[in-house]
Structures are given as C-alpha cells and as structure tokens.
Amino acid sequence: MAGVAFGSTLLGGATSLATAVYQTSSAFAARHETTHAQQIETTKQYIAEFESAYIRNEVSEEDWRQYLILREKARENEKIYEDSINEYKDTSAVNFVQKWKLKRRVRKQKKELRLSNRSLRSHYDSCSSDASDASSTTAEHGSPPRNRDPYNNENSEHISNWAKDVASLDPEDEPLHRDHRCMNVLKGTQDCFASLSFSSDSDRVVSGSWDGGIQIWDVQAEEISVGPMRGHTGRVESVSFSPDGRKIVSGSADRTLRIWDAQTGVCIVGPLGGHTERVTSVAFAPNQQIVASGSDDKTIRVWDAQTGAIIAGPLKGHADLVQFVVFSPDSKRVASTSVDGSIRVWDVSSGVTVLEPFQDYDIPLISAVFHLVEKCLLTISANGFVSGWNTETGEMLFLKRISSSLTYAAFSADGNFIVSGSQNFTISVANTFMGGTTIGPLVGHTGNIESVAISQDGKRVASGSCDSTMRIWDAHANGYDQSL
C-alpha cells in the first residue's frame, strides 16, 4: 500500500510539473505574440510616415532606396519572429532541450525586429532633419517633382505652356462634393487591405491583404462570398479579376503568382515562381489567355494563364522596382512603370521594348492605363501628376496635377477618372483630363489608404485601409448623376 501511495504521489507531482511547464510555455508564447503584434504596428507607423514624407518630396532618391532596404529587412524580421513563435508553440513541452533552444531563438528574433524598426525610425529622423531647411519653400510653393522642372520641355512648348497654366490652379481649391455616402464598411481581416479589384459586372470586389489572404466580396450582400483563399505565405500585394470574372490572379511578397477559380476559391494554376523579389503588380490580358507580373526584382514576366508557362521574360530594363503592369487593348503589348520614373512598353511576342523608355522626371509611377479613345498611355506619379503618352512616338501629350498628397491611386477602366487615397485618410475622384476634384473628399477611414478601385460601371468606388476595413462608396449619392 505504501508503494501504491508513493506511486500516486509521484504521478501527481509529475502531472503538476507538466501542467506548470505547459502554462509557463503558453504564457511565454502569448507574451511574444503580443510583442509581435505591437512591433508590426510600429513598423506600419514608420512605413506610413516615411512614405508620406517621400510623397511630400521631403526625401531624396538615395534616402528612398535606403528606406526600401530597411523596410524589407523589417518585414523579413517580422516573418522570422512570427515563425519562431509558432515553432516554439508547436514543439511539445516534453522536449525540454528543443524548447529551450527555441525560446532563445524567439528572444533573439524579437531583438532583431526591434533593431530593424529602430533603424527605420532613425533613418526617417535623419531624413526629416535634412529636409527641414526646404520646408518653408515647400509650404509656400507646394511640392514640385523632385529636382526637376516638369514644364521645361523644349520639344513640346505647347504642352509646357499649357501645363504652366494648369499648375496655377490648385486642385485643393476646387469645390468639393461631400455628399457621396459610404454604402458598406466591410471587415474581413485584421490587417491591411493591400489590393482591390472590381469584377466586370461591378457586383464583386476581390481583396488581397497583408495577412496573405484573398477574399471575394458580394457588394450587395455586404459579405464574403468566396474565401478566405489561402496559399500565399507572404503579403498579397496585387489582385485582379479576369475580364469575364471567372478567374483571379494574385501576386505576393512570397515572390509567386497564383491563379484562382473565382467561383470555388481553388488555386488552379501555380504557385508560379521565378521572380527573386516580391511581386508588386499582376494583370490579366484582355484576351484572358495571358497574365503579366512586375516585381521588386526590376523585371516583368508574362505567363500562360492556362498552364503557367513563361511566355516572355524576364523582361529587363528598369533601373529600379517595378510598380505596375497593364496590357494594351489588343493584348499584344504590356506597359510597366517603375520607381525609377520610367515607362516601358514591351512587345509580348518578342519580349523587346517597342519604344525608347518614357521618362517622368524620376518620380515613382504608381498606376497606368491604356486609353481606348485617345489611344494613349496614361500614368500617374507619386506626387500627383497625370501624364498622357503617345504609344507610337513616346511623346508626352499632356501633364496635369490632380493632387499633392497621394498614398495610392488607380484609373477607371476607360481612363477618364482617377480615384486616389490621401495622407489624411480620405478618398477623392478626379477627372483625368480636366483635373479638380469630382467626388470627395470621402471621409471615414482612420488609417493609411493602401488600395483603391473604381467599378467597371463607374457607380462605385472601393477603398482599402490599414484600419482593417474596406469601404464601398456610392458615386451617385444625393442626386449626383455624373457617370464615371
């Protein structure tokens, strides 16, 4: 009986010890999950501050490139820290040696993430200090394109004179329409809505977020109709519907593309690897047979949408990160824009540039579209200038400033309107050719605007933010009857 009692005591002690070890392990993981979430918010704040300063032309190109390196390092450390926490949680408490090693790794990665965030902060502070001397000039005269005079064009004097006249009009002084109501506030992620795209029938929106998820939203029902679709292991940087609305292409920070069935949410092609850095932009061709991708690796690739085979690429020529890709209406050409301020138009069949690169004053170009009627390529830069380019000669046809504080922008399908997000968390719509604010500012978001889109029928505007919401705005509210 004494032996039984002793055995029972021993078993009870072991159970208590195991329980204590488990509770201690869980508490450790929970503390670091909280720290990880806090550090992510810190990273977001620093990124938002630096990118806003860059858009205000307070940061040099050299400082911007250094920032991109520091930003990616911080994001990489976020992922490594998260992975180490998850590995620690998944390891049995019985495996004391491995658990102890993983605990040290978690603590090390926490320090690494904090150091990378400090580097981001110190870099921003040093850049802000350098820019302070120029602040009075900027405050008085606005924020012109960095280190360039966009109106000094000897070969296009008529454009120069016209642009000077336009520049005398400040878009911020235009009468604003504040009566466009927010139709829906949609919450489906605890992270940023990094990319949005309307379906051709304008009834659905696909969203990609920083947590790697993709959702398709029914605009009328105000709910997720398909998803979350999982597969990407990094942030979803770009999503786009196929013209018939049956497929979706996505590009991610995990350096891959995927093509999804928009009805079932199943990945039907991919993952497609080849890019050596994050995929920043993806697009379906109008013929739906091919897709294009642009990347931080400075290249563009064209893929078979059925098989995933490479059709063209890697297409090389940009000196910096590729920010946007778009196909021509006949699907035979693809245009790409870059942080280096250049636009290149590529022949899909040969993989060569059709023309010499267009250059837009070394200002990052964040969106582009081929205009069907005017037969030109439209681009918008990070400092709010819209340019029109002759796709046969490369000549700049016009230059127009629509904003001075963009965080993101997108053209309507026909190219006639631009929707943009501002540093003050508002949304506006401007006429591409006339300028001035047509709709807005639309108020409601409480965080940085990461993505915007206009529906194909021009009746709705979608905006995605780091406040973890997507908003759908009625472009025809309160009697406003102008079609986009």
Secondary structure, DSSP 4 states (H G I P E B T S, - for coil): -HHHHHHHHHHHHHHHHHHHHHHHHHHHHHHHHHHHHHHHHHHHHHHHHHHHHHHTT-S-HHHHHHHHHHHHHHHHHHHHHHHHHHHHHHS-TT-HHHHHHHHHHHHHHHHHHHHHHHHHHHHHHHHHHHHGGGHHHHHHH--PSTT--TT--TT-HHHHHHHHHHHTS-GGGS--B----EEEEE---SS-EEEEEE-TTSSEEEEEETTS-EEEEETTTTEEEEEEE---SS-EEEEEE-TTSSEEEEEETTS-EEEEETTT--EEEEEE---SS-EEEEEE-TTSSEEEEEETTSEEEEEETTT--EEEEEEE--SS-EEEEEE-TTSSEEEEEETTSEEEEEETTT-SBSSSPEE-TTPPEEEEEEETTTTEEEEEETTSEEEEEETTT--EEEEEE--S-EEEEEE-TTSSEEEEEETTS-EEEEETTT-SEEEEEE----S-EEEEEE-TTSSEEEEEETTS-EEEEETTGGG-----
